[in-house]
Amino acid sequence: MRGDGLQMTHDRLLTGISGLNEVLHGGYVPGRAYLVRGGPGTGKTTLGMHFLASGTANGETVLFITLAETVAQLQKTAEGLNFNTQGITFLDLSPTSDFFAQVQTYDIFSAAEVEREPTTQRIVEQVESLKPQRIFIDSMTQFRYLATNTFQFRKQVLSFLRFLTEKDITVLFTSEHSVEAPDDDLQFMSDGVLDLNFNEDNRTLSVSKFRGSDFRSGNHSFRLTSEGMQLFPKLLPRVSEQALTVETISSGIPEIDALLHGGLERSTITIISGPSGVGKSTLGLQFMKEAAGRGERSVIYTFEENKETLLHRAEGVNIPVHAMQERGTLSIVQIEPLHYTPDEFANLVRQEVEEHQARIVMIDSVSGYRLSVRGEDLTPHIHSLCKYLQNLGVAVLLVNEVESITGEFQATEIGISYLADNIIFLRYLEIHGELRRVIGVLKKRISDFEKTLREFQISRDGIKVGNPLNRLRGILTGIPELLEGE
């Protein structure tokens, strides 16, 4: 049987979808009517199935009133999504083949009128005998086509919903709105409105009305899977009410710690910037190697490099990533950016931090992450994710690749420098006709830092960092000049 844990939270009815519970700040307010609107195939019936399955999991009596699909069709769909329909009572008001052959007509229930024709009678008898706590109606749009005029439709639907909610029944009903058949009247009559949208890139849910409660605004990505609907709430980090920890994280390399005046601090966001192949990921892994020695867990989300390639390369520079994985102190997750929406990826990271207590998170790289936003502005997405992690005391490492190999210095090329508490840069220099790497610190909010650069080498023995390069001038131009005596 499908469910979502405990079925009541502070007098709320859980929705059957954990992400939607979060968006609705606990679930539906009992005894109210909610409109689920969206075009064909957007997931309205699936959302209703979750609602009813959550009720049966809590021992509640539930009713599905269908005006479009037959019960057999609905049960077949439910089985494909692993819903258990045994506890769900179906009232089938969908037209049969006899309806076409005999040219029959339907009426719509009105609690204010005495006449009760066959359809009305069936609804009343079912509700009064079953006494359900939850009802899902799919879809109310069908009633519109049966009413004689718009005024009569509004009057009948309003009295219908009142008949149900006055019995403390929580009602979900769907509408397939369109330009030809707008549903503004149904939105007005409902206590809450959930909008489901689907385009070629993404499915989203938004809440435009929710009486008696606050809710999380915005468009929240969701996915329809073989297990039903999975919703990924948009991260909206709040200002932390607790002081952020300033505990220092060592790299394990004295020269790098000297550059940073001790290391990186927890709850900080660090951009590691530089051109391709200069050692950005390796530097991030060095901090994770040291964290693993303290028994802390780290996670890398690699958007560009193949996971096996990363593992092989790390082992080749004396970072025991396989052993770290076996001990549970490192997780490497390969991400195909076009497969994940930003909300889905953010919730993947959130799960890793909340459920597995990851203390360092590295995103490799920002340009790969940028692909997942699919043309949208990257800044709000990465801002929300980083601030959320920062508020949980997680050290965030953002690997940022710059296009230029040498030349005028630029920390980032996508306008996210403001996010960083720390900026570490790696770059190539040509000295005496030889291409060499250097490391430096451009920014550090919490403490001072060394204002010089040091040579940065990667070998089979690991990372080696030299003494400060005090006799080089014009380093940031990419064309350094040796001073006399060097």
GIQUI-V360946 format. One record per pair of residues at least 6 apart in sequence whose C-alpha atoms are under 8 Angstrom apart, sorted by the first residue. I is the first residue (numbers start at 1). J is the second residue. D is the distance in whole Angstrom. If there is no record, write none. Layout:
BEGIN
i:I j:J d:D
i:I j:J d:D
END
This chain:
BEGIN
i:1 j:53 d:7
i:1 j:57 d:6
i:1 j:83 d:6
i:1 j:84 d:5
i:2 j:16 d:8
i:2 j:50 d:7
i:2 j:53 d:6
i:2 j:54 d:6
i:2 j:57 d:7
i:2 j:82 d:8
i:2 j:83 d:6
i:2 j:84 d:7
i:3 j:16 d:5
i:3 j:50 d:8
i:3 j:53 d:6
i:3 j:54 d:5
i:3 j:55 d:8
i:3 j:57 d:6
i:4 j:14 d:7
i:4 j:15 d:8
i:4 j:16 d:5
i:4 j:17 d:6
i:4 j:18 d:6
i:4 j:54 d:7
i:6 j:14 d:8
i:6 j:58 d:8
i:7 j:13 d:6
i:7 j:14 d:5
i:7 j:54 d:7
i:7 j:55 d:7
i:7 j:57 d:8
i:7 j:58 d:6
i:8 j:14 d:6
i:9 j:26 d:6
i:9 j:27 d:8
i:10 j:26 d:8
i:11 j:29 d:7
i:11 j:30 d:7
i:12 j:26 d:6
i:12 j:27 d:5
i:12 j:28 d:5
i:12 j:29 d:5
i:12 j:30 d:6
i:13 j:26 d:8
i:13 j:27 d:5
i:13 j:28 d:5
i:13 j:29 d:6
i:13 j:30 d:6
i:14 j:21 d:6
i:14 j:26 d:7
i:14 j:27 d:5
i:14 j:28 d:6
i:14 j:51 d:8
i:14 j:54 d:7
i:15 j:21 d:6
i:15 j:27 d:6
i:15 j:28 d:7
i:15 j:50 d:7
i:15 j:51 d:5
i:15 j:54 d:6
i:16 j:50 d:5
i:16 j:51 d:5
i:16 j:52 d:8
i:16 j:53 d:7
i:16 j:54 d:5
i:17 j:50 d:7
i:17 j:229 d:7
i:17 j:230 d:7
i:17 j:231 d:7
i:18 j:231 d:7
i:19 j:230 d:7
i:19 j:231 d:5
i:19 j:232 d:6
i:19 j:233 d:6
i:20 j:27 d:7
i:20 j:231 d:6
i:20 j:233 d:7
i:21 j:27 d:5
i:21 j:28 d:8
i:22 j:216 d:8
i:22 j:233 d:7
i:23 j:215 d:6
i:23 j:216 d:5
i:23 j:217 d:8
i:23 j:233 d:6
i:24 j:213 d:8
i:24 j:214 d:7
i:24 j:215 d:5
i:24 j:216 d:7
i:25 j:213 d:8
i:25 j:214 d:7
i:25 j:215 d:6
i:25 j:216 d:7
i:29 j:170 d:8
i:29 j:212 d:8
i:30 j:168 d:7
i:30 j:169 d:7
i:30 j:170 d:5
i:31 j:165 d:5
i:31 j:166 d:7
i:31 j:167 d:8
i:31 j:168 d:4
i:31 j:169 d:5
i:31 j:170 d:4
i:31 j:171 d:7
i:32 j:165 d:6
i:32 j:168 d:8
i:32 j:169 d:7
i:32 j:170 d:5
i:32 j:171 d:6
i:32 j:190 d:8
i:32 j:191 d:6
i:33 j:161 d:7
i:33 j:165 d:7
i:33 j:170 d:6
i:33 j:171 d:5
i:33 j:172 d:6
i:33 j:173 d:8
i:33 j:190 d:5
i:33 j:191 d:5
i:33 j:192 d:7
i:34 j:171 d:6
i:34 j:172 d:5
i:34 j:173 d:6
i:34 j:190 d:5
i:34 j:191 d:6
i:34 j:192 d:5
i:34 j:193 d:6
i:34 j:194 d:8
i:35 j:172 d:6
i:35 j:173 d:5
i:35 j:174 d:6
i:35 j:175 d:7
i:35 j:186 d:7
i:35 j:187 d:7
i:35 j:190 d:6
i:35 j:191 d:8
i:35 j:192 d:6
i:35 j:193 d:5
i:35 j:194 d:6
i:36 j:44 d:6
i:36 j:172 d:7
i:36 j:173 d:6
i:36 j:174 d:5
i:36 j:175 d:6
i:36 j:193 d:6
i:36 j:194 d:5
i:36 j:195 d:6
i:36 j:196 d:7
i:37 j:44 d:7
i:37 j:174 d:6
i:37 j:175 d:5
i:37 j:176 d:6
i:37 j:177 d:7
i:37 j:193 d:7
i:37 j:194 d:6
i:37 j:195 d:5
i:37 j:196 d:6
i:38 j:44 d:7
i:38 j:174 d:8
i:38 j:175 d:7
i:38 j:176 d:5
i:38 j:177 d:6
i:38 j:195 d:6
i:38 j:196 d:5
i:38 j:197 d:6
i:39 j:176 d:5
i:39 j:177 d:7
i:39 j:178 d:8
i:39 j:196 d:8
i:39 j:197 d:7
i:40 j:176 d:7
i:42 j:196 d:6
i:42 j:197 d:6
i:42 j:198 d:6
i:42 j:203 d:8
i:43 j:196 d:7
i:43 j:224 d:7
i:43 j:229 d:8
i:44 j:174 d:7
i:44 j:196 d:7
i:45 j:138 d:7
i:45 j:174 d:8
i:46 j:228 d:6
i:46 j:229 d:7
i:47 j:228 d:8
i:47 j:229 d:7
i:48 j:136 d:6
i:48 j:172 d:7
i:49 j:78 d:8
i:49 j:83 d:8
i:50 j:228 d:8
i:51 j:136 d:8
i:52 j:62 d:6
i:52 j:63 d:8
i:52 j:64 d:8
i:52 j:88 d:7
i:52 j:134 d:7
i:52 j:135 d:7
i:52 j:136 d:7
i:53 j:83 d:7
i:53 j:84 d:7
i:53 j:85 d:8
i:53 j:87 d:8
i:53 j:88 d:8
i:55 j:61 d:7
i:55 j:62 d:7
i:55 j:133 d:8
i:55 j:134 d:7
i:56 j:62 d:7
i:56 j:87 d:6
i:56 j:88 d:7
i:60 j:132 d:7
i:60 j:133 d:6
i:60 j:134 d:8
i:61 j:87 d:8
i:61 j:88 d:8
i:61 j:130 d:7
i:61 j:131 d:7
i:61 j:132 d:5
i:61 j:133 d:6
i:61 j:134 d:7
i:62 j:87 d:7
i:62 j:88 d:6
i:62 j:89 d:6
i:62 j:132 d:5
i:62 j:133 d:6
i:62 j:134 d:5
i:62 j:135 d:6
i:63 j:88 d:6
i:63 j:89 d:5
i:63 j:90 d:6
i:63 j:91 d:7
i:63 j:132 d:6
i:63 j:134 d:6
i:63 j:135 d:5
i:63 j:136 d:6
i:64 j:88 d:7
i:64 j:89 d:6
i:64 j:90 d:5
i:64 j:91 d:6
i:64 j:135 d:6
i:64 j:136 d:5
i:64 j:137 d:6
i:64 j:138 d:8
i:65 j:90 d:6
i:65 j:91 d:5
i:65 j:92 d:6
i:65 j:93 d:7
i:65 j:135 d:7
i:65 j:136 d:6
i:65 j:137 d:5
i:65 j:138 d:6
i:66 j:90 d:7
i:66 j:91 d:6
i:66 j:92 d:5
i:66 j:93 d:6
i:66 j:94 d:6
i:66 j:137 d:6
i:66 j:138 d:5
i:66 j:139 d:7
i:67 j:92 d:7
i:67 j:93 d:5
i:67 j:94 d:4
i:67 j:95 d:7
i:67 j:137 d:8
i:67 j:138 d:6
i:67 j:139 d:6
i:67 j:140 d:8
i:67 j:142 d:7
i:68 j:93 d:8
i:68 j:94 d:5
i:68 j:95 d:7
i:68 j:138 d:7
i:68 j:139 d:7
i:68 j:142 d:7
i:69 j:94 d:6
i:70 j:92 d:6
i:70 j:94 d:6
i:71 j:90 d:7
i:71 j:92 d:6
i:75 j:85 d:7
i:78 j:84 d:7
i:78 j:85 d:7
i:79 j:85 d:8
i:80 j:226 d:7
i:81 j:225 d:8
i:81 j:226 d:5
i:81 j:227 d:5
i:81 j:228 d:5
i:82 j:226 d:7
i:82 j:227 d:6
i:82 j:228 d:8
i:91 j:123 d:8
i:91 j:126 d:8
i:93 j:119 d:7
i:99 j:105 d:8
i:105 j:146 d:8
i:106 j:119 d:7
i:106 j:146 d:6
i:107 j:117 d:7
i:107 j:119 d:6
i:107 j:120 d:7
i:107 j:146 d:6
i:107 j:147 d:7
i:108 j:119 d:7
i:108 j:120 d:6
i:108 j:143 d:7
i:108 j:146 d:7
i:108 j:147 d:7
i:108 j:156 d:7
i:109 j:116 d:7
i:109 j:119 d:7
i:109 j:120 d:5
i:109 j:123 d:8
i:109 j:156 d:6
i:109 j:157 d:8
i:109 j:160 d:6
i:110 j:120 d:8
i:110 j:155 d:8
i:110 j:156 d:5
i:110 j:157 d:7
i:110 j:159 d:6
i:110 j:160 d:6
i:111 j:156 d:8
i:111 j:159 d:5
i:111 j:160 d:6
i:111 j:163 d:6
i:112 j:159 d:7
i:132 j:169 d:7
i:133 j:168 d:7
i:133 j:169 d:5
i:133 j:170 d:6
i:134 j:169 d:6
i:134 j:170 d:5
i:134 j:171 d:6
i:135 j:169 d:7
i:135 j:170 d:6
i:135 j:171 d:5
i:135 j:172 d:6
i:136 j:171 d:6
i:136 j:172 d:5
i:136 j:173 d:6
i:137 j:171 d:8
i:137 j:172 d:6
i:137 j:173 d:5
i:137 j:174 d:6
i:138 j:173 d:6
i:138 j:174 d:5
i:138 j:175 d:8
i:139 j:173 d:6
i:139 j:174 d:5
i:139 j:175 d:6
i:139 j:176 d:8
i:140 j:173 d:6
i:140 j:174 d:6
i:140 j:175 d:6
i:141 j:174 d:7
i:141 j:175 d:5
i:141 j:176 d:6
i:141 j:177 d:8
i:143 j:153 d:7
i:144 j:150 d:8
i:144 j:153 d:6
i:147 j:153 d:5
i:154 j:185 d:7
i:154 j:186 d:8
i:158 j:189 d:6
i:161 j:171 d:8
i:164 j:170 d:8
i:164 j:171 d:8
i:165 j:171 d:7
i:175 j:183 d:7
i:177 j:183 d:6
i:187 j:193 d:6
i:191 j:209 d:7
i:191 j:210 d:6
i:191 j:211 d:5
i:192 j:207 d:8
i:192 j:208 d:7
i:192 j:209 d:5
i:192 j:210 d:4
i:192 j:211 d:6
i:193 j:207 d:6
i:193 j:208 d:6
i:193 j:209 d:5
i:193 j:210 d:7
i:194 j:205 d:7
i:194 j:206 d:6
i:194 j:207 d:5
i:194 j:208 d:7
i:194 j:209 d:8
i:195 j:205 d:6
i:195 j:206 d:5
i:195 j:207 d:6
i:195 j:208 d:7
i:196 j:203 d:7
i:196 j:204 d:6
i:196 j:205 d:5
i:196 j:206 d:7
i:197 j:203 d:6
i:197 j:204 d:5
i:197 j:205 d:6
i:198 j:204 d:6
i:202 j:221 d:7
i:202 j:222 d:8
i:202 j:341 d:7
i:203 j:221 d:6
i:203 j:222 d:6
i:203 j:223 d:7
i:204 j:219 d:6
i:204 j:220 d:5
i:204 j:221 d:4
i:204 j:222 d:6
i:205 j:219 d:6
i:205 j:220 d:5
i:205 j:221 d:6
i:205 j:222 d:7
i:206 j:217 d:7
i:206 j:218 d:6
i:206 j:219 d:5
i:206 j:220 d:6
i:207 j:215 d:8
i:207 j:216 d:8
i:207 j:217 d:6
i:207 j:218 d:8
i:208 j:217 d:8
i:218 j:234 d:7
i:219 j:234 d:7
i:220 j:231 d:7
i:220 j:232 d:6
i:220 j:233 d:5
i:220 j:234 d:5
i:220 j:343 d:7
i:221 j:231 d:6
i:221 j:232 d:5
i:221 j:233 d:7
i:221 j:234 d:8
i:221 j:341 d:7
i:221 j:343 d:6
i:221 j:344 d:7
i:222 j:229 d:7
i:222 j:230 d:5
i:222 j:231 d:4
i:222 j:232 d:6
i:222 j:344 d:8
i:223 j:229 d:6
i:223 j:230 d:5
i:223 j:231 d:7
i:224 j:230 d:6
i:232 j:343 d:6
i:232 j:344 d:5
i:232 j:347 d:6
i:233 j:343 d:7
i:233 j:347 d:7
i:234 j:343 d:5
i:234 j:346 d:8
i:235 j:343 d:7
i:235 j:346 d:7
i:235 j:347 d:8
i:235 j:384 d:6
i:235 j:385 d:7
i:235 j:388 d:7
i:236 j:384 d:6
i:236 j:388 d:8
i:237 j:384 d:6
i:237 j:385 d:8
i:237 j:387 d:6
i:237 j:388 d:5
i:237 j:391 d:8
i:238 j:388 d:8
i:239 j:391 d:8
i:240 j:391 d:6
i:244 j:266 d:8
i:244 j:267 d:6
i:244 j:391 d:7
i:244 j:393 d:7
i:245 j:265 d:8
i:245 j:266 d:6
i:245 j:267 d:6
i:245 j:393 d:7
i:246 j:265 d:5
i:246 j:266 d:6
i:246 j:267 d:7
i:246 j:446 d:8
i:247 j:265 d:5
i:247 j:266 d:6
i:248 j:262 d:7
i:248 j:263 d:6
i:248 j:264 d:5
i:248 j:265 d:4
i:248 j:266 d:6
i:249 j:262 d:8
i:249 j:263 d:5
i:249 j:264 d:5
i:249 j:265 d:6
i:249 j:266 d:7
i:249 j:287 d:8
i:249 j:291 d:8
i:250 j:257 d:6
i:250 j:262 d:7
i:250 j:263 d:5
i:250 j:264 d:7
i:250 j:287 d:7
i:250 j:290 d:7
i:251 j:257 d:6
i:251 j:263 d:6
i:251 j:286 d:6
i:251 j:287 d:5
i:251 j:290 d:6
i:252 j:286 d:7
i:252 j:287 d:7
i:252 j:290 d:6
i:253 j:463 d:8
i:253 j:464 d:8
i:253 j:465 d:8
i:255 j:465 d:6
i:255 j:466 d:7
i:255 j:467 d:7
i:256 j:263 d:7
i:256 j:465 d:7
i:257 j:263 d:5
i:258 j:449 d:8
i:258 j:450 d:7
i:259 j:440 d:7
i:259 j:441 d:7
i:259 j:449 d:6
i:259 j:450 d:5
i:259 j:451 d:8
i:259 j:452 d:8
i:260 j:441 d:7
i:260 j:444 d:8
i:260 j:448 d:7
i:260 j:449 d:5
i:260 j:450 d:6
i:261 j:447 d:7
i:261 j:448 d:7
i:261 j:449 d:5
i:261 j:450 d:7
i:264 j:422 d:8
i:265 j:395 d:7
i:265 j:446 d:8
i:266 j:393 d:6
i:266 j:394 d:6
i:266 j:395 d:5
i:267 j:389 d:8
i:267 j:390 d:4
i:267 j:391 d:7
i:267 j:392 d:7
i:267 j:393 d:4
i:267 j:394 d:5
i:267 j:395 d:5
i:267 j:396 d:8
i:268 j:390 d:6
i:268 j:393 d:8
i:268 j:394 d:7
i:268 j:395 d:5
i:268 j:396 d:6
i:268 j:420 d:8
i:268 j:421 d:6
i:268 j:422 d:7
i:269 j:386 d:7
i:269 j:390 d:7
i:269 j:395 d:6
i:269 j:396 d:5
i:269 j:397 d:6
i:269 j:398 d:8
i:269 j:419 d:7
i:269 j:420 d:5
i:269 j:421 d:5
i:269 j:422 d:6
i:270 j:395 d:8
i:270 j:396 d:6
i:270 j:397 d:5
i:270 j:398 d:6
i:270 j:420 d:5
i:270 j:421 d:6
i:270 j:422 d:5
i:270 j:423 d:6
i:270 j:424 d:7
i:271 j:397 d:6
i:271 j:398 d:5
i:271 j:399 d:6
i:271 j:400 d:7
i:271 j:417 d:8
i:271 j:420 d:6
i:271 j:422 d:6
i:271 j:423 d:5
i:271 j:424 d:6
i:272 j:280 d:6
i:272 j:284 d:8
i:272 j:397 d:7
i:272 j:398 d:6
i:272 j:399 d:5
i:272 j:400 d:6
i:272 j:423 d:6
i:272 j:424 d:5
i:272 j:425 d:6
i:272 j:426 d:8
i:273 j:280 d:7
i:273 j:399 d:6
i:273 j:400 d:5
i:273 j:401 d:6
i:273 j:402 d:7
i:273 j:411 d:6
i:273 j:412 d:7
i:273 j:423 d:7
i:273 j:424 d:6
i:273 j:425 d:5
i:273 j:426 d:6
i:274 j:280 d:7
i:274 j:400 d:7
i:274 j:401 d:5
i:274 j:402 d:5
i:274 j:411 d:8
i:274 j:425 d:6
i:274 j:426 d:5
i:274 j:427 d:6
i:275 j:401 d:5
i:275 j:402 d:5
i:275 j:403 d:6
i:275 j:404 d:6
i:275 j:405 d:6
i:275 j:426 d:8
i:275 j:427 d:7
i:276 j:401 d:6
i:276 j:402 d:8
i:276 j:403 d:8
i:276 j:405 d:8
i:278 j:426 d:6
i:278 j:427 d:6
i:278 j:428 d:7
i:278 j:437 d:7
i:279 j:426 d:7
i:279 j:458 d:8
i:280 j:399 d:6
i:280 j:426 d:7
i:281 j:364 d:7
i:281 j:399 d:7
i:282 j:314 d:7
i:283 j:463 d:8
i:284 j:362 d:7
i:284 j:397 d:7
i:285 j:314 d:8
i:285 j:319 d:7
i:286 j:319 d:7
i:288 j:297 d:8
i:288 j:298 d:6
i:288 j:330 d:8
i:288 j:360 d:7
i:289 j:319 d:7
i:289 j:320 d:8
i:289 j:321 d:8
i:289 j:324 d:8
i:291 j:297 d:7
i:291 j:298 d:8
i:292 j:298 d:8
i:292 j:324 d:7
i:292 j:329 d:5
i:292 j:330 d:7
i:295 j:329 d:6
i:296 j:329 d:6
i:296 j:358 d:7
i:296 j:359 d:6
i:297 j:328 d:7
i:297 j:329 d:4
i:297 j:330 d:6
i:297 j:331 d:8
i:297 j:356 d:8
i:297 j:357 d:7
i:297 j:358 d:5
i:297 j:359 d:6
i:297 j:360 d:7
i:298 j:329 d:6
i:298 j:330 d:5
i:298 j:331 d:6
i:298 j:358 d:5
i:298 j:359 d:6
i:298 j:360 d:5
i:298 j:361 d:6
i:299 j:330 d:6
i:299 j:331 d:5
i:299 j:332 d:6
i:299 j:333 d:7
i:299 j:352 d:8
i:299 j:358 d:7
i:299 j:360 d:6
i:299 j:361 d:5
i:299 j:362 d:6
i:300 j:330 d:8
i:300 j:331 d:6
i:300 j:332 d:5
i:300 j:333 d:6
i:300 j:361 d:6
i:300 j:362 d:5
i:300 j:363 d:6
i:300 j:364 d:7
i:301 j:332 d:6
i:301 j:333 d:5
i:301 j:334 d:6
i:301 j:335 d:6
i:301 j:361 d:8
i:301 j:362 d:6
i:301 j:363 d:5
i:301 j:364 d:6
i:302 j:332 d:7
i:302 j:333 d:6
i:302 j:334 d:5
i:302 j:335 d:6
i:302 j:363 d:6
i:302 j:364 d:5
i:302 j:365 d:7
i:303 j:334 d:6
i:303 j:335 d:5
i:303 j:336 d:6
i:303 j:337 d:6
i:303 j:363 d:8
i:303 j:364 d:6
i:303 j:365 d:6
i:303 j:368 d:5
i:303 j:369 d:7
i:304 j:335 d:8
i:304 j:364 d:7
i:304 j:365 d:7
i:304 j:368 d:6
i:305 j:334 d:8
i:306 j:334 d:7
i:307 j:332 d:7
i:307 j:333 d:7
i:307 j:334 d:6
i:311 j:321 d:6
i:311 j:322 d:7
i:314 j:320 d:7
i:314 j:321 d:7
i:315 j:321 d:6
i:315 j:322 d:8
i:316 j:460 d:6
i:317 j:458 d:7
i:317 j:459 d:6
i:317 j:460 d:4
i:317 j:461 d:6
i:317 j:462 d:5
i:317 j:463 d:7
i:318 j:460 d:6
i:318 j:461 d:6
i:318 j:462 d:5
i:319 j:462 d:7
i:321 j:330 d:7
i:324 j:330 d:5
i:325 j:331 d:6
i:337 j:368 d:7
i:337 j:369 d:6
i:337 j:371 d:6
i:337 j:372 d:5
i:338 j:371 d:7
i:338 j:372 d:5
i:338 j:374 d:8
i:339 j:372 d:8
i:340 j:372 d:6
i:341 j:372 d:6
i:341 j:373 d:7
i:342 j:372 d:6
i:342 j:373 d:6
i:342 j:381 d:7
i:346 j:385 d:6
i:350 j:389 d:8
i:352 j:358 d:6
i:353 j:359 d:7
i:358 j:394 d:7
i:359 j:393 d:7
i:359 j:394 d:5
i:359 j:395 d:6
i:360 j:394 d:6
i:360 j:395 d:5
i:360 j:396 d:6
i:360 j:397 d:8
i:361 j:394 d:7
i:361 j:395 d:6
i:361 j:396 d:5
i:361 j:397 d:6
i:362 j:396 d:6
i:362 j:397 d:4
i:362 j:398 d:6
i:362 j:399 d:7
i:363 j:369 d:8
i:363 j:396 d:8
i:363 j:397 d:6
i:363 j:398 d:5
i:363 j:399 d:6
i:364 j:398 d:7
i:364 j:399 d:5
i:364 j:400 d:8
i:365 j:398 d:7
i:365 j:399 d:5
i:365 j:400 d:6
i:365 j:401 d:7
i:366 j:398 d:6
i:366 j:399 d:6
i:366 j:400 d:5
i:366 j:401 d:8
i:367 j:400 d:7
i:367 j:401 d:7
i:370 j:378 d:6
i:373 j:381 d:8
i:379 j:415 d:8
i:379 j:416 d:7
i:383 j:419 d:7
i:386 j:396 d:7
i:389 j:395 d:8
i:389 j:396 d:7
i:390 j:396 d:7
i:400 j:412 d:7
i:401 j:412 d:8
i:402 j:410 d:8
i:402 j:411 d:8
i:402 j:412 d:6
i:402 j:413 d:7
i:405 j:427 d:7
i:405 j:428 d:7
i:406 j:427 d:7
i:406 j:428 d:6
i:406 j:429 d:7
i:406 j:477 d:8
i:406 j:478 d:5
i:406 j:479 d:8
i:407 j:476 d:8
i:407 j:477 d:5
i:407 j:478 d:4
i:407 j:479 d:7
i:408 j:476 d:6
i:408 j:477 d:5
i:408 j:478 d:6
i:409 j:476 d:5
i:409 j:477 d:6
i:409 j:478 d:7
i:411 j:417 d:7
i:411 j:423 d:8
i:411 j:425 d:7
i:417 j:423 d:8
i:421 j:443 d:7
i:421 j:444 d:6
i:421 j:445 d:5
i:421 j:446 d:8
i:422 j:441 d:8
i:422 j:442 d:8
i:422 j:443 d:5
i:422 j:444 d:4
i:422 j:445 d:7
i:423 j:441 d:6
i:423 j:442 d:5
i:423 j:443 d:5
i:423 j:444 d:7
i:424 j:439 d:7
i:424 j:440 d:6
i:424 j:441 d:5
i:424 j:442 d:6
i:424 j:443 d:7
i:425 j:439 d:6
i:425 j:440 d:5
i:425 j:441 d:6
i:425 j:442 d:7
i:426 j:437 d:7
i:426 j:438 d:6
i:426 j:439 d:5
i:426 j:440 d:7
i:427 j:437 d:6
i:427 j:438 d:6
i:427 j:439 d:7
i:428 j:435 d:6
i:428 j:436 d:5
i:428 j:437 d:5
i:428 j:438 d:6
i:428 j:478 d:8
i:429 j:435 d:6
i:429 j:436 d:5
i:429 j:437 d:6
i:429 j:438 d:7
i:429 j:475 d:8
i:429 j:478 d:6
i:429 j:479 d:7
i:429 j:480 d:7
i:430 j:436 d:6
i:430 j:478 d:8
i:430 j:479 d:7
i:430 j:480 d:8
i:431 j:480 d:7
i:436 j:455 d:7
i:436 j:456 d:8
i:437 j:455 d:6
i:437 j:456 d:5
i:437 j:457 d:7
i:438 j:453 d:6
i:438 j:454 d:5
i:438 j:455 d:4
i:438 j:456 d:5
i:439 j:453 d:6
i:439 j:454 d:5
i:439 j:455 d:6
i:439 j:456 d:6
i:440 j:451 d:8
i:440 j:452 d:7
i:440 j:453 d:5
i:440 j:454 d:7
i:441 j:449 d:7
i:441 j:450 d:7
i:441 j:451 d:7
i:441 j:453 d:8
i:442 j:451 d:8
i:443 j:449 d:8
i:452 j:468 d:6
i:452 j:469 d:7
i:452 j:470 d:7
i:453 j:468 d:6
i:453 j:469 d:6
i:453 j:470 d:8
i:454 j:465 d:6
i:454 j:466 d:5
i:454 j:467 d:6
i:454 j:468 d:5
i:454 j:469 d:6
i:455 j:465 d:6
i:455 j:466 d:5
i:455 j:467 d:7
i:455 j:468 d:8
i:455 j:469 d:7
i:456 j:463 d:7
i:456 j:464 d:6
i:456 j:465 d:5
i:456 j:466 d:7
i:457 j:463 d:6
i:457 j:464 d:5
i:457 j:465 d:6
i:458 j:464 d:6
i:471 j:482 d:6
i:471 j:483 d:5
i:471 j:484 d:8
i:471 j:485 d:8
i:471 j:486 d:6
i:472 j:480 d:6
i:472 j:481 d:6
i:472 j:482 d:5
i:472 j:483 d:6
i:473 j:480 d:5
i:473 j:481 d:5
i:473 j:482 d:7
i:473 j:483 d:7
i:474 j:480 d:5
i:474 j:481 d:6
i:475 j:481 d:8
END
